[in-house]
Amino acid sequence: MNVLVSAQADGSLKHWHATSGKCLHARNDKPDNHLFAIDFSPDGTYLASAGRDCHVRLYDESTKSLVQTLKEKGDLPGHSNRVFSVKFNQVNPNILFSGGWDNTMQVYDIREKGPVASIFGPHVCGDAIDVRNDGYTVLTGSYRQDDAL
């Protein structure tokens, strides 16, 4: 299928037919939430989105329905500021990484319905998370301002 998915500043996700340009499906769970990041699970079953409201949402691609909203779990609070990147682990599709302005990268296990780890340090301002093919090595792009300059 020739489908392109876009995350919109108005909070909507849209599925487009890439050849005709026709909108096939649109949903907007939170109109005041600017969406900044999307990623498909390796098998295309799930679509993850994230944005201004600090939550990561997981959608079933076949039904286009919301499956989970990921934020906090137990002692792990999740994100406290905008989320600019989400990335599925290509080796283990149950693992999802997210990063944003709160200087953390959250590690989610979708079976656990919340974060399983937080890594402190990266200030992610764009699509700047990638996972190596080994499934264990994660790369982040981070913005740091050096006040000494």
MOCOR-V307054 format. One record per residue. RES is the residue in one small letter. SS is DSSP state (H for helix, E for strand, L for the rest). OMEGA is omega in whole degrees, -180 to 180 (* if undefined). BURIAL is I if it has 9 or more other C-alpha atoms within 8 Angstrom, else O. Layout:
RES:SS:OMEGA:BURIAL + RES:SS:OMEGA:BURIAL
//
This chain:
m:L:-175:O + n:L:-172:O + v:E:175:O + l:E:178:O + v:E:178:O + s:E:173:I + a:E:-172:I + q:L:176:I + a:L:178:I + d:L:178:I + g:L:-177:I + s:L:170:I + l:E:180:I + k:E:174:I + h:E:-177:I + w:E:169:I + h:E:-170:I + a:L:-178:I + t:L:-176:O + s:L:-177:O + g:L:-179:O + k:L:176:O + c:E:-177:I + l:E:-177:O + h:E:176:O + a:E:174:I + r:E:-179:O + n:L:-177:O + d:L:-179:O + k:L:-176:O + p:L:-180:I + d:L:-180:O + n:L:175:I + h:L:178:I + l:E:-178:I + f:E:-172:I + a:E:173:I + i:E:173:I + d:E:175:I + f:E:170:I + s:L:-175:I + p:L:-179:I + d:L:178:O + g:L:-179:O + t:L:-176:I + y:E:171:I + l:E:177:I + a:E:175:I + s:E:178:I + a:E:-179:I + g:E:-171:I + r:L:-173:I + d:L:173:I + c:L:179:I + h:L:171:I + v:E:-180:I + r:E:-178:I + l:E:-178:I + y:E:172:I + d:E:-175:I + e:L:-178:I + s:L:-179:O + t:L:-177:O + k:L:-178:O + s:E:177:O + l:E:-179:I + v:E:-177:O + q:E:168:O + t:E:-175:I + l:E:176:I + k:L:-178:I + e:L:174:I + k:E:180:I + g:L:-179:O + d:L:-178:O + l:E:-173:I + p:L:-175:I + g:L:-177:I + h:L:177:I + s:L:178:O + n:L:-176:I + r:L:180:I + v:E:-175:I + f:E:-179:I + s:E:171:I + v:E:-178:I + k:E:173:I + f:E:172:I + n:L:-177:I + q:L:179:I + v:L:178:O + n:L:-174:O + p:L:176:I + n:L:-178:I + i:E:-178:I + l:E:179:I + f:E:175:I + s:E:180:I + g:E:-179:I + g:E:-173:I + w:L:-176:I + d:L:179:I + n:L:175:I + t:E:166:I + m:E:179:I + q:E:176:I + v:E:-180:I + y:E:168:I + d:E:-174:I + i:L:175:I + r:L:-180:O + e:L:178:O + k:L:178:I + g:E:-179:I + p:E:175:I + v:E:178:I + a:E:173:O + s:E:176:I + i:E:-174:I + f:E:177:O + g:L:-174:O + p:L:174:I + h:L:-172:I + v:L:-177:I + c:L:-179:I + g:L:179:O + d:L:-168:I + a:L:172:I + i:E:174:I + d:E:-179:O + v:E:179:I + r:L:-179:I + n:L:177:O + d:L:179:O + g:L:-176:I + y:L:-176:O + t:L:-178:O + v:E:180:I + l:E:175:I + t:E:170:I + g:L:-172:I + s:L:177:I + y:L:175:O + r:L:175:O + q:L:179:O + d:L:-178:O + d:L:-178:O + a:L:-178:O + l:L:*:O
//
